[in-house]
Amino acid sequence: VMTGGGQEGDRTTEAATGSAYAVAQGVPAEAILMEDRGRSTQESLEAVAAILAQREAGATVFVSDRLHMLRVMRIAKDLGVDAYGSPATDSPSDATLARRVDATVHELGALAWYGLVGRPVPEGQATTARS
């Protein structure tokens, strides 16, 4: 399941880009499901959980930035998904020290917020543009 909606002005979505990449790598297009409406990690994972439940899927492997993986796993498990993580080690968020620090601060803040209120940080209040 490719996830990620678009932002205002985008010509495509993260899900569509991920799908195109997977197809270019030899994954059959009919094997790819899309969730392209989520505007946050939590919204995307809620939709993925519904897709998985509808298909009666079992254990599921999630792939994301390694700094984002803890939050993905926490939310997925809270949604009842039998979730396992496979963090990407070549993410742009790992490209430089500044990006790693920015992503770490963002993820710690977003995870703390999720732990306190159980929902995404309100739009416009996040520490970075990432969701």
RATAPE-V999374 format. One record per run of one state. SS is the DSSP state (h for helix, s for strand, l for the rest). FROM is the first residue (numbers start at 0). TO is the last residue. Records with the same first field share a line. If there is no record, write none. Layout:
BEGIN
SS=FROM-TO  FROM-TO
END
This chain:
BEGIN
l=0-0  3-12  24-27  31-32  35-39  54-58  62-63  65-67  78-81  85-86  88-90  94-95  117-130
s=1-2  33-34  59-61  64-64  82-84  87-87
h=13-23  28-30  40-53  68-77  91-93  96-116
END
